[in-house]
Amino acid sequence: MKSLNEEVNDIRAAAISRNAKKQAYAKLGITPYEISLLLSAEIPTAYGLRTTAFTFGVEIECNVAHGAIRTAAHATGMQYEYQGYNHTDGHAFFKFVSDGSVRGENAIECVSPILKGADGKRTLKNALKTLNQAGATVNKSCGLHVHIGAANLTPEQYANVFINYYYLETLIDTFMANSRRGNNNGYCASLRNHPGLIDCKTIDAVKSELDFDRYHKVNPMSYGRHKTIEFRQHQGSTDEKKILNWVMFCGRLVEWSKKHRLDADVTSIDAIPFLTAKEKGFFKSRSNELN
């Protein structure tokens, strides 16, 4: 028997009209106000992904020549700028900065501006098109970092994100490259090393439990600098489908954590409570490919 969350996600993913979804939600006993929130929060986009209210940003570590980027960006219209190493926010363009952790020729990190909704996804897709036209490549030293806006979270909601990831981590490992699982990568250490997380209820408690160290699968230190939660586990990629699905996973997790806190490991992708059926299918296929 499906849980309420699973039934809601199935309705979200269904190719039916808004009115039909409204009626289906009502049959589950969901209040009219909650139905209005469900219907207004999501707009279908490519790959069955959905636009929500959260802001996001990505950091794409890769190898790509400056000249090739210049040529590709001229064709795609991507706005970019090469800068020295920095962590400044507020840029309206993609910035390319140095990163000492990335190996290979023309190693670089491509950092997006703050993005949101369907427009943000289109901007990101165009940047990925530019990188791929320029011949960008990734290797085991490369990572993909996703920032989700967290300025509106309460301290307890913030802690919930880390607790929920703690209980999801072993399952998430199954659809990540082996180099990003467990403690296989020093730049994204496991949260499972810190069982004290499950008792945290404040931002400071999470930071303290994770030793004030950003090099975890979920970074506790980005909030102070950017008012975001940074997800660092994903391997390097310039693949549009992989990146957009992971952005949605991270964003949905943060949104779901506003009202929910897991208390046990999730052991099946089908049991992830905040994904649609189509999204679950994507991560199942990734797990099968990588195992």
Summary of the structure (lengths in Angstrom):
residues: 291
radius of gyration: 19.0
end to end distance: 28.2
largest distance: 58.0
contacts: 892
relative contact order: 0.15
helix: 47%
strand: 15%
